[in-house]
Amino acid sequence: MTKSKIDLTLLKRMVAELEASLGVADGIKTDVTGDKVEWIVELNKATGLAAGVMTEAAMLMGDLQHLVQGGPSSLNKQDFLDKLLGGLKGPGNAN
């Protein structure tokens, strides 16, 4: 079985951007002269980035699920089904 490598570059970048966006929002919130509109906009950016991280994580989980299903146990799956359903097979249709 070949060794699989998962590229997490996009996920790492999105998390870094999320941290930066939350840092900016926190800076606006603690600034006395900070604009509430800018704070809300920055929080909405962070929300979008968090949703993107969530989506990427879900796709990563799907990729890992695919790797698990494609492992050595899947080769025995067909043999198991043949043994299980072998008695149901008849001689065929001679029409």
N, C-alpha and C positions, 0 to 999 in steps of 0.2 A: 504494500500500500504506500502510495506517495505521501510525502509530508505536505500538508496544506498550510499555506500562509495567508493570513487574513490581513488585508490592508485597512488600518484604522485611521488613516490620514485625515479623511473627511470628518470623521466623528471627533477626532482630537481638535481639529480646527474649529468646528462648530462649538465645542465646549469652551475653547479659549475665547471665542467671540462672545459667547454667552456670559462668561465671567467678566469680560471687559465691559459689556453692555450693563451688567448689574453694578459694576463699579462706577460707571458714569451716572447711572440712576441714583446710586447712593450718594454720590457727590452733589448732585442737584438737590436731593432731598435735604441734605444737611446744610446747604448754602441758604443763608437767610434771604438773599435777593433772588434765589433760584425761581425759575418760572415753572409753575405747576404743569403747564401744557407740555413743556419739554420733558419733564419728569414722566408724564403719562406716555408720551411718544417713546421714550427710551424703554420704559417698562413693556410697551407693546412689542418693541423690537426683541426684547429678551423673551417674551412669550412666544414669538414666532420662532426664535432660535431653539427654545426648549421643545417646541413641537417638532422641529426638524431633527433634533437629537433623538426624540422619541421615535420618529419614523425610521431613522437610520438604525436605531437599536432593534426595532422590530424586524427590519430587513436582515440585519445581522443574525438575529435569532432564526429566521427562516433559512439563511445560508447554513448555519450550524445544524439545523434540523435536516437539511438536505445531505450534509456530510455524514450525519449519523445514520440516515437511511441508506446511504450508499456504501456503508461499511461491509465487512466480510459476512455479517449475518444475513445480508440481503441475498447472497448467493444461495443459501440454504432455504430461502423462503419458497422458491419455485419447487424444489424437491418436496418440501413439506406439503404444499398445495397438491402436487401430483399424487402423493401418498394418500392425502385426505380425500381428494375427489376422484381418485383412480377407480374406485368401485362404482361410481356413478356413470362412468363412460361405458357405452355399449359398443357393439360391433360396428355401429354406423348405420346410415340409412342407405338401403340398396334400391332406391327408386330408380 
